Amino acid sequence: GTVVRVGNVKPLVTRLAFKCVVCEGIQTLILQDGKYTIPTKCLSDECRSRTFVPLRGSKMTETTDWQSVRLQEIAGDEFREAGKIPRTVECEMTGDLVDSCIPGDTVTIAAIVKATGSEEHRGRSNKDKCMFLLYLDAVSVCNSKFSDENSGKENEFSAKELHAIQEIHRDVDTFKLVVGSLCPTIYGQEIVKAGLMLGLFGGKTKHVDDKNGVPVRGDPHVQVVGDPGLGKSQMLQAAANVAPRGVYVCGNTSTTSGLTVTLTRDGSNGAE
């Protein structure tokens, strides 16, 4: 899938030391799946205390790096035609797997599917306690950006493709050929196609010549307005197919506020 959100790296306690309040005996307890548990009884036969204090700074306490990543499935042509929104799933990484990807990377993850309690409906009713959320416990991560096989396929051209690239290079009006290659099923509309191609190519970030040096973004926004039946959606779908990380979202399945901005609360850290 495609990485859409990467959380901060946090220490996860895997083994925690506890000290008995009465006899001050120390024992360690393994915490499974990050769930906090306390000992049920003291290790000493003479002590019957069940009150313990966690020793987070003890040498017997063990921690590991932990990071939460949200993955989005790669939408195929059937999703673009139906206007469906790609599904997402949370993935937890530990150890050396943290910081192995950034938002926008396409990764292949081998993981274990686990279930946790739903934090969105917690405490509302007894029926909500039966609701669970599925997440992935990552075992290995293969990033396509660092894959040698994937990079070799992208940089490998056939003799026919190299000959076509040379012919395009000799062409005097190359931009006209590029514009005509976008969505050839729609006749005409050269101005609209040229605007979409310029939006795909992007621009260069500029800086204002003053003491503050405010940067001016180089990637433009493109707004297509026209009567129904002129092929606006087909040209936008063609532009999304050309872009390596293009995602086509139809306005029929989105609300007015969903197309602009949406405020949600993150269940892992409670941030907005």
C-alpha positions as CSV (number, residue, x, y, z in Angstrom):
1,G,0.0,0.0,0.0
2,T,0.8,3.7,0.1
3,V,2.0,5.4,3.3
4,V,-0.3,8.3,4.1
5,R,0.7,9.1,7.7
6,V,3.7,8.4,9.8
7,G,3.7,9.0,13.6
8,N,6.5,9.9,15.9
9,V,8.9,7.3,17.3
10,K,8.0,6.5,20.9
11,P,9.6,4.1,23.5
12,L,7.5,1.0,24.1
13,V,8.0,-0.9,27.3
14,T,8.4,-4.6,26.7
15,R,9.6,-5.6,30.2
16,L,8.8,-3.5,33.3
17,A,10.2,-3.8,36.8
18,F,7.9,-3.5,39.9
19,K,8.8,-3.0,43.5
20,C,6.7,-4.3,46.3
21,V,5.5,-1.6,48.7
22,V,5.8,-3.9,51.9
23,C,8.9,-5.9,51.4
24,E,10.5,-3.8,48.6
25,G,11.1,-6.9,46.6
26,I,11.7,-6.3,42.9
27,Q,10.3,-8.5,40.1
28,T,9.9,-8.0,36.3
29,L,6.9,-8.6,34.1
30,I,6.7,-9.0,30.3
31,L,4.1,-6.6,28.8
32,Q,2.4,-8.3,25.8
33,D,1.3,-6.1,22.8
34,G,2.0,-2.9,24.9
35,K,-0.8,-3.6,27.4
36,Y,0.0,-2.4,30.9
37,T,-0.4,-5.2,33.6
38,I,0.7,-5.4,37.2
39,P,1.8,-8.5,39.2
40,T,-0.9,-10.4,41.0
41,K,1.2,-11.3,44.0
42,C,4.7,-10.8,45.5
43,L,7.4,-13.3,44.9
44,S,8.2,-13.6,48.6
45,D,6.4,-16.4,50.4
46,E,6.1,-14.4,53.6
47,C,4.7,-11.2,51.9
48,R,1.1,-11.1,50.9
49,S,1.1,-7.6,49.5
50,R,-0.6,-6.9,46.2
51,T,0.5,-3.3,45.8
52,F,3.4,-2.6,43.5
53,V,5.2,0.5,42.2
54,P,6.5,0.5,38.6
55,L,10.2,1.3,38.3
56,R,10.5,2.9,34.9
57,G,14.1,4.0,35.4
58,S,15.3,0.6,36.6
59,K,18.0,-1.3,34.7
60,M,15.8,-4.3,34.4
61,T,13.2,-2.3,32.5
62,E,13.5,-2.9,28.7
63,T,12.1,-0.6,26.0
64,T,12.0,-0.7,22.2
65,D,11.2,1.9,19.5
66,W,7.6,2.0,18.4
67,Q,5.9,3.8,15.5
68,S,2.4,3.9,14.0
69,V,1.9,4.1,10.3
70,R,-1.3,4.4,8.3
71,L,-1.4,2.6,5.0
72,Q,-3.8,3.2,2.1
73,E,-4.5,0.6,-0.5
74,I,-3.5,1.2,-4.1
75,A,-6.7,2.0,-6.0
76,G,-7.2,0.3,-9.3
77,D,-9.2,1.3,-12.3
78,E,-12.4,-0.1,-10.8
79,F,-12.1,2.2,-7.8
80,R,-11.6,5.3,-10.0
81,E,-14.6,4.5,-12.2
82,A,-16.9,3.9,-9.2
83,G,-15.6,6.9,-7.2
84,K,-14.8,4.8,-4.2
85,I,-12.4,6.0,-1.5
86,P,-9.4,3.7,-0.9
87,R,-9.4,1.9,2.4
88,T,-6.8,2.5,5.1
89,V,-5.4,0.4,7.9
90,E,-3.1,1.2,10.9
91,C,0.2,-0.6,11.1
92,E,2.6,-0.7,14.1
93,M,6.4,-1.0,13.6
94,T,8.9,-1.8,16.3
95,G,12.7,-2.1,16.6
96,D,14.7,-1.5,13.4
97,L,11.5,-1.2,11.3
98,V,10.8,2.4,12.5
99,D,11.7,5.3,10.1
100,S,11.8,2.8,7.2
101,C,9.3,4.8,5.2
102,I,7.9,8.3,4.8
103,P,4.5,9.6,3.6
104,G,4.0,8.9,-0.1
105,D,6.2,5.7,-0.3
106,T,4.8,2.5,-1.7
107,V,5.7,-0.3,0.6
108,T,5.0,-4.1,0.9
109,I,4.6,-5.2,4.5
110,A,4.4,-8.7,6.0
111,A,2.5,-8.4,9.2
112,I,0.3,-10.2,11.7
113,V,-3.3,-9.1,11.9
114,K,-4.3,-8.2,15.5
115,A,-7.4,-6.7,17.1
116,T,-7.8,-4.0,19.7
117,G,-10.7,-2.3,21.4
118,S,-12.4,0.5,19.6
119,E,-11.4,3.8,21.2
120,E,-14.0,5.9,19.3
121,H,-17.0,4.2,21.0
122,R,-15.5,3.4,24.4
123,G,-17.6,4.1,27.4
124,R,-20.9,4.9,25.5
125,S,-22.7,1.6,26.0
126,N,-22.1,-2.1,26.7
127,K,-22.7,-3.1,23.1
128,D,-19.8,-0.9,22.0
129,K,-17.4,-3.0,24.0
130,C,-17.9,-5.8,21.4
131,M,-16.5,-3.6,18.7
132,F,-12.9,-4.2,17.7
133,L,-10.4,-2.5,15.4
134,L,-8.0,-4.5,13.2
135,Y,-4.4,-3.3,12.9
136,L,-1.2,-4.8,11.5
137,D,1.9,-5.8,13.6
138,A,4.7,-5.4,11.0
139,V,7.3,-8.2,10.7
140,S,9.1,-6.9,7.6
141,V,8.9,-3.8,5.4
142,C,10.0,-3.7,1.8
143,N,10.1,-0.1,0.5
144,S,9.9,0.2,-3.3
145,K,12.1,3.3,-3.2
146,F,15.1,1.3,-1.9
147,S,14.3,-1.9,-3.9
148,D,17.0,-2.8,-6.4
149,E,14.6,-4.9,-8.5
150,N,12.0,-2.1,-8.8
151,S,14.6,0.6,-9.7
152,G,16.1,-1.7,-12.3
153,K,12.7,-2.1,-14.0
154,E,12.0,1.6,-14.0
155,N,15.3,2.5,-15.6
156,E,15.3,-0.3,-18.2
157,F,14.1,0.7,-21.7
158,S,13.8,-1.4,-24.8
159,A,15.4,-0.5,-28.1
160,K,12.0,0.5,-29.5
161,E,11.3,2.9,-26.6
162,L,14.8,4.5,-26.9
163,H,14.2,5.0,-30.6
164,A,10.8,6.7,-29.8
165,I,12.5,9.0,-27.2
166,Q,15.0,10.1,-29.8
167,E,12.3,10.8,-32.3
168,I,10.4,12.9,-29.8
169,H,13.6,14.8,-28.9
170,R,14.1,15.7,-32.6
171,D,10.5,17.1,-32.8
172,V,10.4,20.8,-32.9
173,D,7.1,21.2,-31.0
174,T,7.5,18.7,-28.3
175,F,4.9,20.3,-26.0
176,K,2.1,19.9,-28.6
177,L,2.9,16.2,-28.9
178,V,2.8,15.8,-25.1
179,V,-0.5,17.6,-24.8
180,G,-2.0,15.4,-27.6
181,S,-0.8,12.2,-25.7
182,L,-3.0,13.1,-22.7
183,C,-6.4,11.4,-23.0
184,P,-6.4,10.9,-26.8
185,T,-10.0,9.7,-26.7
186,I,-11.2,13.3,-26.1
187,Y,-10.8,15.2,-29.3
188,G,-9.6,18.8,-29.0
189,Q,-9.5,20.6,-25.7
190,E,-5.9,21.5,-26.1
191,I,-6.0,24.4,-23.7
192,V,-7.5,22.2,-20.9
193,K,-5.0,19.4,-21.6
194,A,-2.1,21.9,-21.6
195,G,-3.2,23.2,-18.2
196,L,-3.4,19.6,-16.8
197,M,0.1,18.8,-18.2
198,L,1.6,21.9,-16.7
199,G,0.0,21.0,-13.3
200,L,1.5,17.5,-13.6
201,F,5.0,18.9,-14.5
202,G,4.9,21.4,-11.7
203,G,7.2,24.4,-11.3
204,K,10.1,25.7,-9.4
205,T,9.9,27.2,-5.9
206,K,10.8,30.9,-5.9
207,H,11.8,33.2,-3.1
208,V,10.6,36.8,-2.8
209,D,13.5,39.3,-3.0
210,D,13.1,40.8,0.5
211,K,14.6,40.4,3.9
212,N,12.1,37.7,4.9
213,G,12.6,35.5,1.8
214,V,9.1,34.1,1.8
215,P,9.1,31.0,-0.6
216,V,6.5,30.9,-3.3
217,R,5.2,27.4,-4.1
218,G,5.8,26.2,-7.6
219,D,3.1,23.6,-7.9
220,P,0.0,25.2,-9.4
221,H,-3.7,24.3,-8.8
222,V,-5.8,23.6,-11.8
223,Q,-9.6,24.2,-11.9
224,V,-11.6,22.8,-14.8
225,V,-15.1,24.4,-15.3
226,G,-17.4,23.5,-18.2
227,D,-20.7,22.1,-19.3
228,P,-21.7,18.5,-18.6
229,G,-20.6,15.9,-21.2
230,L,-17.3,17.7,-22.3
231,G,-15.0,15.0,-20.8
232,K,-13.7,16.8,-17.7
233,S,-13.8,13.6,-15.6
234,Q,-12.1,11.5,-18.3
235,M,-9.2,14.0,-18.6
236,L,-8.8,14.2,-14.8
237,Q,-8.7,10.4,-14.6
238,A,-6.1,10.3,-17.4
239,A,-4.0,12.8,-15.4
240,A,-4.3,10.7,-12.3
241,N,-3.2,7.6,-14.2
242,V,-0.2,9.4,-15.6
243,A,1.0,10.6,-12.2
244,P,2.9,7.9,-10.3
245,R,1.1,8.8,-7.0
246,G,-2.1,10.2,-8.4
247,V,-5.3,9.5,-6.6
248,Y,-8.7,10.3,-8.2
249,V,-11.4,11.2,-5.7
250,C,-14.9,11.9,-7.0
251,G,-17.0,14.6,-5.4
252,N,-20.1,12.4,-5.4
253,T,-18.8,10.4,-2.4
254,S,-17.4,13.4,-0.5
255,T,-19.1,16.1,1.6
256,T,-18.6,19.8,1.1
257,S,-16.3,20.0,4.1
258,G,-14.5,16.8,3.2
259,L,-13.2,18.2,-0.1
260,T,-11.5,21.1,1.8
261,V,-10.6,20.3,5.3
262,T,-11.6,17.8,8.0
263,L,-10.7,17.8,11.7
264,T,-10.3,14.4,13.3
265,R,-8.8,13.1,16.5
266,D,-6.0,10.6,16.4
267,G,-6.8,7.7,18.6
268,S,-3.2,6.8,19.4
269,N,-2.1,10.1,20.9
270,G,-5.3,12.1,21.1
271,A,-4.0,14.9,18.9
272,E,-6.1,16.8,16.4
